[in-house]
Amino acid sequence: MAERLAASLLPAASPSPSARRATVAAAAAASFPSPCSARAGLRLRSRQPLLSHSQKAAGRGRGVRVVRCMAASDAAQLKAAQEDIKELLKTTYCHPILVRLGWHDSGTYDKNIEEWPQRGGADGSLRFDAELSHGANAGLINALKLIQPIKDKYPGITYADLFQLASATAIEEAGGPKIPMKYGRVDVTAAEQCPPEGRLPDAGPRDPAEHLREVFYRMGLDDKEIVALSGAHTLGRSRPDRSGWGKPETKYTKDGPGEPGGQSWTVEWLKFDNSYFKDMKFLSQLPSEEQKEQDLLVLPTDAALFEDPSFKVYAEKYAEDQEAFFKDYAEAHAKLSDLGSKFDPPEGFSLDDDMSTAPADEKTEEDISFAVAPSPVAPEPEPAAEPTPEPVAAAITTATADDNNGAAPQPEPFVAAKYSYGKRELSESMKQKIRAEYEGFGGSPDKPMQSNYFLNIMILIAGLAFLTSLVGN
């Protein structure tokens, strides 16, 4: 104790620059705790703009490198996880339940609540039993079991990002549109942060159209987005033991693929297209009793798309125009996946971004720099303007290999393979070339040559050979 007290009274030695940097880095790590408990630490990135010559001259000595904290998901691990998800889809045909997993994690968002995570949304809370046990999430424990090994393999990504990555990848791998996703979502850390039950849509409310608007308007979505997102029912089946809706099996589901059973909305329920709207347009016109006898499922909220005047405009459009459906769906899906999310970095990032190149006005560094002023650097001279070439010189300077450097164009060499198509009939190009050669010897299509040109040549050669032999003798 006395030694520690004495040591505390002595002046501290000045730490080395490397020790100071380590201390600052440790302090930064303590100040920005990672939301993902499995993540070992933070990935920090500093970004230093590349200034123009005038900016360097004006601001030299005052520049500061900005530290960027990447505390959520690692882009490289997300890309690798996406490949694993694609392999998972090929072997388990779990496209529908992965779409549902992402949707139900984000679909709890309430735009009227500002605080995170109380507002709900895509924050990874669905991994907790407290939320998995909600009635609307029945069966999603199976999706979590499928995806958990990928999360264990890539601890540098968050559950919130993984759920949305799996959902978007499932749509794309089923033949759907490319979803313009962004990542960097932060996870909630405790079950106490899960949203309350009752925020997800119900399949059979008293007033289906009004219920859909109540739920989706609360999330900040509009009628077009409601209808477009409903089109995802082109994938999957409803099982009575989970949702209380549908038949135990139909002729379309009794043999799988995957686990057999359930009732699908479409015939090809693992293919993403606009067949949902085509089928619903026909089935919604049948009496409710006849609808129940069909092998394809029609929920009250499905029929509402062709009964409500506002919804019907978009449903009719998507039934006729798959391209329009894909475009609107991709935008709505991306918006839904962002609802309520807290991003780190705040603007998120895309897996399509080329991380190896920085924007033209920025230089990206992977080291950790904290408010380091750059050393004075002498201004670089402005590059001298290139003199305007004279007309003749310009023609020479701009000539390419195809220009033959100004020389007269050379005739194209004859290549037999260019005119051969593996057919008995000569090509038109070959016919034209033979005709040109024939006319060059004096013939024409209308008038044959007066003498045999090739025979004359042979006679001349024979005569010369005879004369040469005589001279030699």
Solvent accessible surface area in square Angstrom, and as a share of the most:
residue,aa,sasa,rsa
1,M,168,0.75
2,A,77,0.60
3,E,146,0.66
4,R,164,0.60
5,L,108,0.54
6,A,54,0.42
7,A,63,0.49
8,S,80,0.51
9,L,140,0.70
10,L,122,0.61
11,P,125,0.78
12,A,102,0.79
13,A,94,0.73
14,S,105,0.68
15,P,70,0.44
16,S,57,0.37
17,P,79,0.50
18,S,68,0.44
19,A,42,0.32
20,R,117,0.43
21,R,149,0.54
22,A,63,0.49
23,T,91,0.53
24,V,65,0.37
25,A,29,0.23
26,A,64,0.49
27,A,55,0.43
28,A,12,0.09
29,A,51,0.40
30,A,81,0.62
31,S,75,0.49
32,F,105,0.44
33,P,105,0.66
34,S,32,0.21
35,P,19,0.12
36,C,8,0.05
37,S,120,0.77
38,A,60,0.46
39,R,35,0.13
40,A,116,0.90
41,G,37,0.35
42,L,38,0.19
43,R,56,0.20
44,L,16,0.08
45,R,17,0.06
46,S,3,0.02
47,R,51,0.19
48,Q,42,0.19
49,P,66,0.42
50,L,100,0.50
51,L,75,0.37
52,S,56,0.36
53,H,56,0.25
54,S,80,0.51
55,Q,95,0.42
56,K,67,0.29
57,A,56,0.44
58,A,78,0.60
59,G,15,0.15
60,R,100,0.37
61,G,43,0.41
62,R,174,0.63
63,G,28,0.27
64,V,89,0.51
65,R,56,0.20
66,V,96,0.55
67,V,53,0.30
68,R,49,0.18
69,C,23,0.14
70,M,6,0.03
71,A,5,0.04
72,A,1,0.01
73,S,1,0.01
74,D,21,0.11
75,A,9,0.07
76,A,72,0.56
77,Q,54,0.24
78,L,0,0.00
79,K,82,0.35
80,A,37,0.29
81,A,0,0.00
82,Q,32,0.14
83,E,93,0.42
84,D,36,0.19
85,I,0,0.00
86,K,53,0.23
87,E,98,0.44
88,L,32,0.16
89,L,3,0.01
90,K,127,0.54
91,T,101,0.58
92,T,50,0.29
93,Y,94,0.36
94,C,9,0.06
95,H,18,0.08
96,P,30,0.19
97,I,29,0.15
98,L,0,0.00
99,V,10,0.05
100,R,69,0.25
101,L,1,0.00
102,G,0,0.00
103,W,49,0.17
104,H,30,0.13
105,D,0,0.00
106,S,0,0.00
107,G,4,0.04
108,T,4,0.03
109,Y,36,0.14
110,D,21,0.11
111,K,106,0.45
112,N,112,0.58
113,I,51,0.26
114,E,144,0.65
115,E,106,0.48
116,W,57,0.20
117,P,15,0.09
118,Q,108,0.48
119,R,50,0.18
120,G,0,0.00
121,G,0,0.00
122,A,0,0.00
123,D,0,0.00
124,G,0,0.00
125,S,0,0.00
126,L,1,0.00
127,R,48,0.18
128,F,43,0.18
129,D,110,0.57
130,A,51,0.39
131,E,0,0.00
132,L,19,0.09
133,S,90,0.58
134,H,24,0.11
135,G,53,0.51
136,A,42,0.33
137,N,2,0.01
138,A,32,0.25
139,G,16,0.16
140,L,0,0.00
141,I,75,0.38
142,N,56,0.29
143,A,0,0.00
144,L,20,0.10
145,K,134,0.57
146,L,53,0.26
147,I,0,0.00
148,Q,53,0.24
149,P,80,0.50
150,I,14,0.07
151,K,7,0.03
152,D,94,0.49
153,K,124,0.53
154,Y,26,0.10
155,P,55,0.35
156,G,4,0.04
157,I,0,0.00
158,T,0,0.00
159,Y,36,0.14
160,A,0,0.00
161,D,0,0.00
162,L,0,0.00
163,F,0,0.00
164,Q,2,0.01
165,L,0,0.00
166,A,0,0.00
167,S,0,0.00
168,A,3,0.02
169,T,1,0.00
170,A,0,0.00
171,I,0,0.00
172,E,40,0.18
173,E,74,0.33
174,A,10,0.08
175,G,48,0.46
176,G,13,0.13
177,P,18,0.11
178,K,122,0.52
179,I,4,0.02
180,P,85,0.54
181,M,18,0.08
182,K,65,0.28
183,Y,7,0.03
184,G,0,0.00
185,R,0,0.00
186,V,11,0.06
187,D,3,0.01
188,V,1,0.00
189,T,87,0.51
190,A,36,0.28
191,A,39,0.30
192,E,153,0.68
193,Q,58,0.26
194,C,23,0.14
195,P,8,0.05
196,P,84,0.53
197,E,109,0.49
198,G,69,0.66
199,R,30,0.11
200,L,23,0.11
201,P,52,0.33
202,D,77,0.40
203,A,26,0.20
204,G,33,0.32
205,P,25,0.16
206,R,232,0.85
207,D,62,0.32
208,P,30,0.19
209,A,16,0.13
210,E,98,0.44
211,H,33,0.15
212,L,10,0.05
213,R,41,0.15
214,E,116,0.52
215,V,9,0.05
216,F,18,0.08
217,Y,90,0.34
218,R,42,0.16
219,M,5,0.02
220,G,33,0.31
221,L,6,0.03
222,D,69,0.36
223,D,21,0.11
224,K,69,0.29
225,E,24,0.11
226,I,0,0.00
227,V,0,0.00
228,A,0,0.00
229,L,2,0.01
230,S,21,0.13
231,G,0,0.00
232,A,9,0.07
233,H,58,0.26
234,T,0,0.00
235,L,8,0.04
236,G,2,0.02
237,R,56,0.20
238,S,10,0.06
239,R,32,0.12
240,P,51,0.32
241,D,120,0.62
242,R,72,0.26
243,S,61,0.40
244,G,57,0.54
245,W,89,0.31
246,G,24,0.24
247,K,59,0.25
248,P,105,0.66
249,E,93,0.42
250,T,8,0.05
251,K,127,0.54
252,Y,61,0.23
253,T,0,0.00
254,K,99,0.42
255,D,122,0.63
256,G,9,0.08
257,P,59,0.37
258,G,39,0.38
259,E,107,0.48
260,P,72,0.45
261,G,7,0.07
262,G,1,0.01
263,Q,7,0.03
264,S,0,0.00
265,W,16,0.06
266,T,0,0.00
267,V,76,0.44
268,E,109,0.49
269,W,8,0.03
270,L,36,0.18
271,K,95,0.40
272,F,3,0.01
273,D,19,0.10
274,N,9,0.04
275,S,29,0.19
276,Y,0,0.00
277,F,0,0.00
278,K,109,0.46
279,D,33,0.17
280,M,0,0.00
281,K,59,0.25
282,F,122,0.51
283,L,7,0.03
284,S,17,0.11
285,Q,134,0.60
286,L,38,0.19
287,P,79,0.50
288,S,71,0.46
289,E,114,0.51
290,E,77,0.34
291,Q,24,0.11
292,K,139,0.59
293,E,132,0.59
294,Q,57,0.26
295,D,45,0.23
296,L,21,0.11
297,L,13,0.06
298,V,21,0.12
299,L,11,0.06
300,P,45,0.28
301,T,15,0.09
302,D,2,0.01
303,A,10,0.08
304,A,4,0.03
305,L,0,0.00
306,F,18,0.07
307,E,118,0.53
308,D,22,0.11
309,P,108,0.68
310,S,44,0.28
311,F,0,0.00
312,K,84,0.36
313,V,98,0.56
314,Y,61,0.23
315,A,0,0.00
316,E,51,0.23
317,K,95,0.40
318,Y,0,0.00
319,A,5,0.04
320,E,135,0.61
321,D,61,0.32
322,Q,71,0.32
323,E,143,0.64
324,A,17,0.13
325,F,0,0.00
326,F,37,0.15
327,K,125,0.53
328,D,13,0.07
329,Y,0,0.00
330,A,10,0.07
331,E,87,0.39
332,A,1,0.01
333,H,2,0.01
334,A,13,0.10
335,K,82,0.35
336,L,5,0.03
337,S,2,0.01
338,D,42,0.22
339,L,17,0.09
340,G,8,0.08
341,S,14,0.09
342,K,96,0.41
343,F,27,0.11
344,D,29,0.15
345,P,2,0.01
346,P,115,0.72
347,E,102,0.46
348,G,6,0.05
349,F,15,0.06
350,S,29,0.19
351,L,21,0.11
352,D,102,0.53
353,D,69,0.36
354,D,88,0.46
355,M,82,0.36
356,S,98,0.63
357,T,91,0.53
358,A,41,0.32
359,P,70,0.44
360,A,109,0.85
361,D,90,0.47
362,E,49,0.22
363,K,98,0.42
364,T,44,0.26
365,E,30,0.13
366,E,109,0.49
367,D,74,0.39
368,I,76,0.38
369,S,8,0.05
370,F,57,0.24
371,A,76,0.59
372,V,73,0.42
373,A,61,0.48
374,P,46,0.29
375,S,83,0.53
376,P,118,0.74
377,V,99,0.57
378,A,80,0.62
379,P,80,0.50
380,E,91,0.41
381,P,121,0.76
382,E,117,0.52
383,P,111,0.70
384,A,95,0.74
385,A,98,0.76
386,E,158,0.71
387,P,120,0.75
388,T,124,0.72
389,P,72,0.45
390,E,121,0.54
391,P,109,0.68
392,V,112,0.65
393,A,46,0.36
394,A,26,0.20
395,A,66,0.51
396,I,129,0.65
397,T,105,0.61
398,T,101,0.58
399,A,27,0.21
400,T,78,0.46
401,A,96,0.74
402,D,133,0.69
403,D,71,0.37
404,N,63,0.32
405,N,130,0.66
406,G,72,0.69
407,A,60,0.46
408,A,74,0.57
409,P,117,0.73
410,Q,134,0.60
411,P,117,0.74
412,E,119,0.53
413,P,105,0.66
414,F,95,0.40
415,V,79,0.45
416,A,63,0.49
417,A,79,0.61
418,K,111,0.47
419,Y,45,0.17
420,S,75,0.49
421,Y,137,0.52
422,G,80,0.77
423,K,154,0.65
424,R,251,0.92
425,E,116,0.52
426,L,90,0.45
427,S,21,0.14
428,E,115,0.51
429,S,55,0.35
430,M,44,0.20
431,K,75,0.32
432,Q,109,0.48
433,K,74,0.31
434,I,90,0.46
435,R,114,0.42
436,A,63,0.49
437,E,96,0.43
438,Y,83,0.32
439,E,77,0.35
440,G,65,0.63
441,F,80,0.33
442,G,62,0.60
443,G,6,0.06
444,S,39,0.25
445,P,85,0.54
446,D,139,0.72
447,K,119,0.51
448,P,100,0.63
449,M,51,0.23
450,Q,169,0.75
451,S,65,0.42
452,N,87,0.45
453,Y,87,0.33
454,F,129,0.54
455,L,101,0.50
456,N,72,0.37
457,I,70,0.36
458,M,122,0.54
459,I,109,0.56
460,L,106,0.53
461,I,98,0.50
462,A,63,0.49
463,G,32,0.31
464,L,101,0.50
465,A,63,0.49
466,F,128,0.53
467,L,103,0.51
468,T,97,0.56
469,S,56,0.36
470,L,95,0.47
471,V,129,0.74
472,G,68,0.65
473,N,156,0.80
